[in-house]
């Protein structure tokens, strides 16, 4: 049944569309629920989501402050380029409708950003309390920070050619050329000095894992084979398994708490809009 939200008619097709998007996730999360009850809940949540989006859009549209012309033109150009079927020739009516839609989305984004900007940064004691309550999530497996030089064996390069190429890289390393320099010039994966970043056991192929997790920082391996081809690896750092310190995860916790506070601020704003809103079935 269509709704009227502050006099604006909301077609039932929007609620059905939202329900289609929600249904798979809710069915996965509520597998033991009665199917009929679940479907009623899907419909209810879809209706509430649509109402909240309409209220937020109405509030954003009511702000008399204009959107900067330069920002609007840039956003319209991006939206036009992403619109399927467009070839650069847009009818004026369609172009005007697109402009209104883009401007309204910019207004909504601005409203949400301003609501979030009012939220204060998490307090130190809140960060400490979160760390204490969620310690289990900050336990990590043993990690290594490694880099490699690789010569792939594939349809373009046979075994002998790849082995000859990796031996040339090995010879440079033995003559004292820095690993990162050799990796950028000799590897089939150049850039960043062959850096692979931090990873735990099981994230790389077995042959690579077994080699690097047996090495110490600063050590350079001999040539070894993996399903991809030939490698030379070096370990830059190791991090033992265990609980990460508060200082290591402080930024992560602060970002999580700030996101939660911003979400609560948005929900409280929507609650206030909902309390004042006139929502009823649309007149036939």
ROGU-516664 format. One record per residue (C-alpha): residue number from 1; residue in three letters; chain; x, y, z. Coordinates in Angstrom, 2 decimals. Layout:
// residues N
resi/resn/chain/east/north/up
NUM/ALA/A/X/Y/Z
...
// end
This chain:
// residues 284
resi/resn/chain/east/north/up
1/UNK/A/0.00/0.00/0.00
2/UNK/A/1.41/3.44/-0.93
3/UNK/A/2.34/5.81/1.90
4/UNK/A/2.28/9.54/2.39
5/UNK/A/5.24/10.94/4.32
6/UNK/A/4.68/14.59/5.13
7/UNK/A/2.42/14.81/2.10
8/UNK/A/4.86/13.06/-0.27
9/UNK/A/3.51/9.88/-1.83
10/UNK/A/5.81/6.86/-1.58
11/UNK/A/4.97/4.15/-4.08
12/UNK/A/4.76/0.62/-2.74
13/UNK/A/7.25/-0.52/-5.38
14/UNK/A/10.02/1.22/-3.41
15/UNK/A/9.20/-0.84/-0.34
16/UNK/A/9.10/-4.04/-2.39
17/UNK/A/12.48/-3.18/-3.89
18/UNK/A/13.96/-2.58/-0.43
19/UNK/A/12.47/-5.86/0.79
20/UNK/A/14.14/-7.74/-2.08
21/UNK/A/17.48/-6.27/-1.02
22/UNK/A/16.96/-7.10/2.67
23/UNK/A/15.49/-10.58/2.31
24/UNK/A/18.65/-12.63/1.54
25/UNK/A/20.61/-11.15/4.46
26/UNK/A/17.74/-11.55/6.92
27/UNK/A/17.05/-15.12/5.81
28/UNK/A/20.72/-15.95/6.37
29/UNK/A/20.77/-14.33/9.81
30/UNK/A/17.40/-15.74/10.96
31/UNK/A/17.43/-19.26/9.53
32/UNK/A/15.42/-20.69/12.45
33/UNK/A/12.60/-18.13/12.28
34/UNK/A/9.15/-19.03/11.01
35/UNK/A/9.06/-18.15/7.27
36/UNK/A/5.80/-16.22/7.57
37/UNK/A/7.04/-14.23/10.57
38/UNK/A/10.34/-13.59/8.80
39/UNK/A/8.57/-12.27/5.71
40/UNK/A/6.49/-9.92/7.85
41/UNK/A/9.66/-8.65/9.50
42/UNK/A/11.35/-8.15/6.13
43/UNK/A/8.39/-6.09/4.98
44/UNK/A/8.36/-4.05/8.20
45/UNK/A/12.09/-3.29/8.07
46/UNK/A/11.86/-2.39/4.39
47/UNK/A/9.03/0.04/5.12
48/UNK/A/10.98/1.67/7.95
49/UNK/A/14.14/1.98/5.86
50/UNK/A/12.27/3.69/3.04
51/UNK/A/10.51/6.08/5.43
52/UNK/A/13.83/7.03/7.06
53/UNK/A/15.46/7.71/3.69
54/UNK/A/12.52/9.91/2.67
55/UNK/A/12.64/11.85/5.94
56/UNK/A/16.39/12.37/5.61
57/UNK/A/15.98/13.53/2.03
58/UNK/A/13.19/15.93/2.99
59/UNK/A/15.29/17.40/5.80
60/UNK/A/18.27/17.84/3.47
61/UNK/A/16.12/19.47/0.79
62/UNK/A/14.74/21.96/3.31
63/UNK/A/18.20/23.42/4.02
64/UNK/A/18.28/26.83/2.27
65/UNK/A/22.07/26.80/1.88
66/UNK/A/22.88/26.08/-1.79
67/UNK/A/25.35/23.50/-3.01
68/UNK/A/28.48/25.09/-4.45
69/UNK/A/28.16/25.30/-8.24
70/UNK/A/31.62/23.79/-8.86
71/UNK/A/30.88/20.80/-6.62
72/UNK/A/27.50/20.26/-8.28
73/UNK/A/28.90/20.42/-11.81
74/UNK/A/31.64/17.94/-10.95
75/UNK/A/29.15/15.51/-9.37
76/UNK/A/26.75/15.82/-12.33
77/UNK/A/29.57/15.09/-14.77
78/UNK/A/30.56/12.00/-12.79
79/UNK/A/26.97/10.79/-12.56
80/UNK/A/26.39/11.38/-16.27
81/UNK/A/29.49/9.35/-17.11
82/UNK/A/28.25/6.46/-14.96
83/UNK/A/24.69/6.46/-16.34
84/UNK/A/24.13/3.33/-18.50
85/UNK/A/23.23/3.97/-22.10
86/UNK/A/24.38/7.60/-22.15
87/UNK/A/26.60/8.68/-25.03
88/UNK/A/27.02/12.33/-24.19
89/UNK/A/23.76/13.36/-25.85
90/UNK/A/21.25/13.89/-23.04
91/UNK/A/17.83/15.39/-23.53
92/UNK/A/17.38/18.62/-21.51
93/UNK/A/14.57/17.17/-19.40
94/UNK/A/16.64/14.10/-18.52
95/UNK/A/19.65/16.26/-17.81
96/UNK/A/17.63/18.51/-15.50
97/UNK/A/16.21/15.50/-13.65
98/UNK/A/19.72/14.11/-13.21
99/UNK/A/20.93/17.46/-11.91
100/UNK/A/18.13/17.60/-9.32
101/UNK/A/18.84/14.04/-8.22
102/UNK/A/22.58/14.69/-7.86
103/UNK/A/22.03/17.94/-5.98
104/UNK/A/19.66/16.24/-3.57
105/UNK/A/22.19/13.47/-2.89
106/UNK/A/24.87/16.08/-2.22
107/UNK/A/22.52/17.76/0.25
108/UNK/A/21.88/14.45/2.01
109/UNK/A/25.63/13.75/2.18
110/UNK/A/26.24/17.22/3.60
111/UNK/A/23.56/16.77/6.25
112/UNK/A/24.95/13.40/7.34
113/UNK/A/28.48/14.82/7.41
114/UNK/A/27.40/17.74/9.58
115/UNK/A/25.60/15.44/12.00
116/UNK/A/28.77/13.37/12.30
117/UNK/A/30.96/16.45/12.74
118/UNK/A/29.10/17.36/15.92
119/UNK/A/30.17/14.12/17.56
120/UNK/A/33.12/14.38/19.92
121/UNK/A/36.17/12.14/19.63
122/UNK/A/36.14/9.01/21.82
123/UNK/A/37.52/9.53/25.32
124/UNK/A/40.64/7.70/26.45
125/UNK/A/38.69/5.74/29.05
126/UNK/A/36.20/4.61/26.40
127/UNK/A/39.05/3.35/24.23
128/UNK/A/40.54/1.46/27.18
129/UNK/A/37.17/-0.03/28.11
130/UNK/A/36.55/-1.19/24.54
131/UNK/A/39.99/-2.78/24.45
132/UNK/A/39.32/-4.56/27.74
133/UNK/A/35.95/-5.92/26.61
134/UNK/A/37.10/-6.98/23.13
135/UNK/A/40.58/-8.32/23.86
136/UNK/A/39.82/-11.60/22.15
137/UNK/A/39.50/-9.83/18.79
138/UNK/A/43.00/-8.37/19.14
139/UNK/A/44.83/-11.69/19.39
140/UNK/A/46.84/-12.31/16.22
141/UNK/A/48.68/-15.25/14.76
142/UNK/A/52.40/-15.14/14.09
143/UNK/A/53.08/-12.70/11.26
144/UNK/A/55.99/-12.02/8.93
145/UNK/A/56.79/-9.00/6.82
146/UNK/A/58.43/-10.32/3.67
147/UNK/A/59.47/-9.34/0.16
148/UNK/A/60.25/-11.47/-2.87
149/UNK/A/61.60/-11.61/-6.39
150/UNK/A/59.62/-13.90/-8.68
151/UNK/A/60.04/-15.18/-12.20
152/UNK/A/56.85/-16.80/-13.38
153/UNK/A/56.62/-20.05/-15.30
154/UNK/A/53.67/-19.71/-17.67
155/UNK/A/52.61/-19.88/-21.31
156/UNK/A/55.08/-17.10/-22.15
157/UNK/A/58.10/-18.29/-20.13
158/UNK/A/59.25/-21.90/-19.78
159/UNK/A/60.99/-23.45/-16.77
160/UNK/A/64.52/-23.01/-18.11
161/UNK/A/64.07/-19.34/-19.02
162/UNK/A/62.49/-18.47/-15.68
163/UNK/A/65.27/-20.27/-13.79
164/UNK/A/67.96/-18.49/-15.79
165/UNK/A/66.34/-15.12/-15.08
166/UNK/A/66.04/-15.71/-11.32
167/UNK/A/69.70/-16.81/-11.22
168/UNK/A/70.70/-13.45/-12.70
169/UNK/A/68.82/-11.75/-9.83
170/UNK/A/70.51/-14.06/-7.33
171/UNK/A/73.93/-13.14/-8.71
172/UNK/A/73.23/-9.42/-8.21
173/UNK/A/72.18/-10.04/-4.61
174/UNK/A/75.40/-11.93/-3.94
175/UNK/A/77.34/-8.93/-5.22
176/UNK/A/75.64/-6.70/-2.66
177/UNK/A/72.96/-5.01/-4.76
178/UNK/A/70.04/-4.10/-2.42
179/UNK/A/67.14/-6.56/-2.50
180/UNK/A/64.52/-3.89/-3.26
181/UNK/A/66.52/-2.59/-6.23
182/UNK/A/66.92/-6.07/-7.71
183/UNK/A/63.23/-6.81/-7.15
184/UNK/A/62.13/-3.68/-9.00
185/UNK/A/64.37/-4.46/-11.98
186/UNK/A/64.31/-8.25/-12.15
187/UNK/A/60.99/-9.44/-10.72
188/UNK/A/57.84/-10.23/-12.69
189/UNK/A/56.04/-8.30/-9.93
190/UNK/A/58.05/-5.05/-9.84
191/UNK/A/57.29/-2.09/-7.60
192/UNK/A/57.62/-1.47/-3.88
193/UNK/A/60.84/-3.45/-3.84
194/UNK/A/58.92/-6.72/-3.95
195/UNK/A/57.27/-5.90/-0.62
196/UNK/A/54.42/-8.28/0.31
197/UNK/A/53.54/-6.57/3.59
198/UNK/A/52.54/-8.46/6.72
199/UNK/A/50.81/-11.84/6.46
200/UNK/A/50.03/-14.85/8.61
201/UNK/A/50.62/-18.51/7.82
202/UNK/A/48.11/-19.84/5.34
203/UNK/A/47.75/-16.65/3.33
204/UNK/A/50.42/-17.62/0.80
205/UNK/A/50.93/-20.88/-1.08
206/UNK/A/52.42/-23.68/1.02
207/UNK/A/55.87/-23.58/-0.59
208/UNK/A/56.22/-19.87/0.12
209/UNK/A/54.83/-20.15/3.67
210/UNK/A/57.18/-22.96/4.64
211/UNK/A/60.20/-21.03/3.41
212/UNK/A/59.56/-17.58/4.91
213/UNK/A/58.23/-18.77/8.26
214/UNK/A/61.50/-20.69/8.75
215/UNK/A/63.59/-17.54/8.13
216/UNK/A/64.83/-14.78/10.41
217/UNK/A/64.72/-11.01/9.75
218/UNK/A/67.41/-9.96/7.28
219/UNK/A/67.86/-13.46/5.89
220/UNK/A/67.63/-14.00/2.11
221/UNK/A/66.53/-17.39/0.82
222/UNK/A/68.01/-19.50/-1.91
223/UNK/A/65.98/-19.94/-5.09
224/UNK/A/62.88/-22.06/-4.51
225/UNK/A/59.92/-23.19/-6.59
226/UNK/A/56.20/-22.60/-6.10
227/UNK/A/53.24/-23.24/-8.42
228/UNK/A/53.79/-19.76/-9.83
229/UNK/A/57.46/-20.09/-10.66
230/UNK/A/60.81/-19.36/-9.01
231/UNK/A/61.26/-17.09/-5.99
232/UNK/A/63.89/-15.51/-3.82
233/UNK/A/62.46/-14.21/-0.53
234/UNK/A/63.64/-12.09/2.33
235/UNK/A/62.06/-11.56/5.73
236/UNK/A/62.14/-8.00/6.99
237/UNK/A/60.37/-8.41/10.33
238/UNK/A/58.60/-11.03/12.41
239/UNK/A/55.78/-10.54/14.87
240/UNK/A/55.06/-13.36/17.34
241/UNK/A/51.54/-14.60/18.00
242/UNK/A/49.80/-12.89/20.88
243/UNK/A/47.70/-9.99/22.06
244/UNK/A/48.31/-6.71/20.25
245/UNK/A/48.95/-3.85/22.63
246/UNK/A/46.50/-1.03/23.21
247/UNK/A/48.85/1.41/21.47
248/UNK/A/48.98/-0.81/18.39
249/UNK/A/45.19/-0.88/18.01
250/UNK/A/44.29/2.54/19.44
251/UNK/A/43.60/4.14/16.04
252/UNK/A/41.45/1.17/15.02
253/UNK/A/39.40/1.35/18.23
254/UNK/A/38.99/5.13/17.99
255/UNK/A/37.73/4.80/14.40
256/UNK/A/35.25/2.11/15.45
257/UNK/A/33.93/4.11/18.40
258/UNK/A/33.68/7.29/16.33
259/UNK/A/31.72/5.47/13.62
260/UNK/A/29.36/4.08/16.27
261/UNK/A/28.80/7.55/17.76
262/UNK/A/28.10/9.03/14.34
263/UNK/A/25.63/6.26/13.58
264/UNK/A/23.84/6.89/16.89
265/UNK/A/23.70/10.63/16.13
266/UNK/A/22.09/9.89/12.77
267/UNK/A/19.60/7.48/14.33
268/UNK/A/18.65/10.02/17.01
269/UNK/A/18.15/12.68/14.32
270/UNK/A/15.92/10.29/12.36
271/UNK/A/13.96/9.51/15.52
272/UNK/A/13.27/13.23/15.98
273/UNK/A/12.19/13.55/12.35
274/UNK/A/9.96/10.50/12.73
275/UNK/A/8.33/11.89/15.87
276/UNK/A/7.27/15.03/14.01
277/UNK/A/6.38/13.38/10.72
278/UNK/A/2.90/12.88/9.29
279/UNK/A/2.92/9.30/7.98
280/UNK/A/-0.28/7.66/6.75
281/UNK/A/-1.65/5.49/3.94
282/UNK/A/-1.85/7.39/0.67
283/UNK/A/-5.29/8.53/-0.36
284/UNK/A/-6.77/6.54/-3.23
// end
